[in-house]
Amino acid sequence: MERGGYVYIMSNHIRSVFYIGVTSQLSTRIDQHKNGQGSVFTSKYNCTDLIYYEGFQFIEEAIKREKQMKKCKRDWKLTLIQKTNPQLLDLSDDVYKNRL
């Protein structure tokens, strides 16, 4: 059985660092980042705010998108984020409400 997936971007409170990740359970992964259990990078740079995410029907599609996004420059990533989240707000509550 195929599983869907998400590619997401976490940031610190001052939005100076972006972390791009992929997961099949977005709300669980966000909890891990917020509790310092996500990754060494997100723990080191205090990336606890979800500022962008995309959902995919298949996890393989999310992984492909993650690889594509990681190759892009910061300006491209910022433009992508601002298309759906112009104020760079933490979107975690939306994820929790929708149980993604």
Number of C-alpha atoms within 10 A of each C-alpha: 2 8 11 15 22 24 24 24 21 26 22 19 15 10 14 9 16 22 18 17 22 23 18 18 14 23 18 15 17 22 15 16 21 18 12 17 13 18 13 11 14 23 17 9 15 19 25 23 23 25 24 24 18 13 18 16 12 14 19 16 15 23 18 12 18 19 14 10 19 14 9 10 9 13 9 11 17 16 12 14 17 15 11 12 15 12 10 19 14 17 15 20 11 12 15 14 9 9 11 14
